Each structure stands twice: as structure tokens, then as C-alpha cells.
């Protein structure tokens, strides 16, 4: 899930933007949530997770002795190099300053020229479209639908897939979650290819996440979780191990 961060010390403006973003997320079922909405730059920074990509709506003209929007953007860029920055300003001629700070702003929302909430929602629409296009590569992410929500899971986070008790459903396991979606292991095995091993008719395992194997008792462990190992799975596992240098 992609986190959204909003910093504007004008309460009415911040409320308009937050309300519009929340509505957009619900209506479009975006895999996003608002992590922080504040007037205080330091409070926002306290919630930013280093290395985790986020979306940031930042007021340029913060009434703060330590921070303006551009300095805040620089610190965010240091913590989140791939984050998306949108600046909120009363002036429309500040683009040159983002080049000065090397900030690569996605867009500007100019107060007074159009409803700020509608502008923020349009930005979110375009950001989502671009993120979706960037994540289409099968070598990077796996896309699934859980209920009405479309999720994009980095392949490097996936431990294994497991058949669910509900017919034609599969569980995707990561270290901190289990997601249920419509699918089959046979299709997934063909789609994902060599990085995954079919260790059992009910399990498709990320080869590089296997921690231990018990050939005698037909078990293996992935991310601390136990999976089953069939005779065919043993053969596939031995072949995979044999291909490694």
C-alpha cells in the first residue's frame, strides 16, 4: 500500500485536499492510504519510512522557522528517493526553485486558481496511472485483486503461494500478510517461471526464500513458515539446487 503525506499549515486548505484524496481513494479503490495530514513539518517527517515510496503534498509557504516546503522536500527526497512530490503554493512561478533544489516535482497546485481538492484528486489519478504502468513488468511486481482492491506486491516480498480451501482461490504469503485471490497454482507457475518452485500440488515457493528442507519428513520452511514437499517437488528442488553454482 502506498502512503500519502500532506503538510499544509492552512487548516481549510489541508482539509479540502485530505477530503478529496480520501474520496478518490475510496471511489477508485486505490491501494493507498493517508498516513499523515498535518500543519507541522517535523510531525510529517516523523512518520516517513526510509526507503518506502510515498506521495507527498507539501505547502511551499510553511510558517515554520526551520522548514519551508522546498527544504522539507529535500529531506523527504533524502529518505525516500523515489517518492512523488506535489507542491502547494499561492504563486505559480516557483518551478525554477525545484530545479535549484533538484527535487523533480511531479506537479504544482496553485491556491486560488481552481479548487485545490479537485486539483489534488487529478494529481492522484495521474500518479496512480504512472505507477501502474511502471509496475507492469512481471520481473518486478505481482498484481492481484482482493475483493474490490487491486494490489501490487513486489516479487521480492513474496514467500510462497498456497491453494486455499475455497475452490479456485489462492493465498499469497509475505512475511507480514496473507492475501486471498482468484487463481490457480498451475497458472501462476507458468506466469512466474524459474524464481518459483512447485514443491507440492498445494505450494508454489520462492526458491531464494527457502530456509531449510527436511527431505525425510517431506517439509520445508520459507520465511519461518512450513510448506509441504512432494516426490515431484523433491525432484524439482534437487534440479534447481543442481543449477546453482
DAPE-V468292 format. One record per pair of residues at least 6 apart in sequence whose C-alpha atoms are under 8 Angstrom apart, sorted by the first residue. I is the first residue (numbers start at 1). J is the second residue. Records with the same first field share a line. If there is no record, write none. Layout:
BEGIN
I: J, J
END
This chain:
BEGIN
1: 31, 32, 33, 151
2: 31, 32, 33, 53, 54, 55
3: 32, 33, 34, 35, 53, 54, 55
4: 32, 33, 34, 35, 36, 54, 55, 56, 57
5: 34, 35, 36, 37, 44, 54, 55, 56, 57
6: 14, 18, 34, 36, 37, 38, 44, 56, 57, 58
7: 14, 37, 38, 39, 40, 41, 44, 57, 58, 59
8: 14, 38, 39, 40, 58, 59, 62, 88
9: 38, 39, 40, 59, 62, 63
10: 39
11: 39
13: 116
14: 37, 38
16: 116, 117
17: 116, 117, 118, 120, 121
18: 34, 37, 117
19: 117
20: 117, 118, 120, 121
21: 117, 120, 121, 124
22: 33, 34
24: 30, 121
25: 31, 32, 33
29: 148, 149, 150
30: 128, 149, 150
31: 149, 150, 151
35: 47
36: 44, 47
37: 44
38: 44
41: 67, 72
45: 76
48: 76, 79
49: 79, 80
50: 79, 80
51: 79, 80, 81
52: 80, 83
53: 80, 81, 82, 83, 84
54: 80, 82, 83, 84
55: 83, 84, 85, 86
56: 83, 84, 85, 86
57: 85, 86, 87, 88
58: 69, 72, 73, 85, 86, 87, 88
59: 68, 69, 87, 88, 89
60: 68, 69, 70, 87, 88, 89
61: 68, 69, 89
62: 68, 69
69: 87
70: 97, 98, 101, 103
73: 85, 103
74: 101, 103
76: 83
77: 83, 103
84: 105, 106
85: 103, 104, 105, 106, 107
86: 105, 106, 107, 108, 109
87: 105, 107, 108, 109
88: 108, 109, 110, 111
89: 108, 109, 110, 111
90: 110, 111, 112
91: 110, 111
92: 108, 110
98: 104, 105
107: 123
109: 116, 119, 120
110: 116
135: 141, 152
138: 192
139: 155
140: 154, 155, 156
141: 152, 153, 154, 155
142: 152, 153, 154, 155
143: 150, 151, 152, 153
144: 150, 151, 152, 181
145: 151, 181, 182
146: 179, 180, 181
147: 181
157: 174, 175
158: 172, 173, 174, 175, 206
159: 172, 173, 174, 175, 205, 206, 209, 222, 223
160: 172, 173, 174, 203, 204, 205, 206, 222
161: 170, 171, 172, 173, 185, 203, 204, 205
162: 170, 171, 172, 173, 185, 202, 203, 204
163: 169, 170, 171, 184, 185, 202, 203
164: 170, 171, 180
168: 182, 183, 184
169: 180, 181, 182, 183, 184
170: 180, 181, 182, 183, 184, 185
171: 178, 179, 180, 181
172: 178, 179, 180, 181
173: 179
175: 223
185: 201, 202, 203, 204
189: 196, 197, 198, 204
195: 206, 207, 208
196: 204, 205, 206, 207
197: 204, 205, 206, 207, 233, 236, 237
198: 204, 205, 233, 236
199: 205, 228, 229, 230, 232, 233, 234, 236, 237
200: 228, 229, 230, 232, 233
201: 230
202: 228
203: 227, 228
205: 222
209: 222, 223
210: 220, 221, 222, 223
211: 220, 221, 222, 223, 224
212: 220, 221, 222
213: 219, 220, 221
214: 220
215: 229, 234
218: 228, 229, 230
219: 226, 227, 228, 229
220: 226, 227, 228, 229
221: 227
END
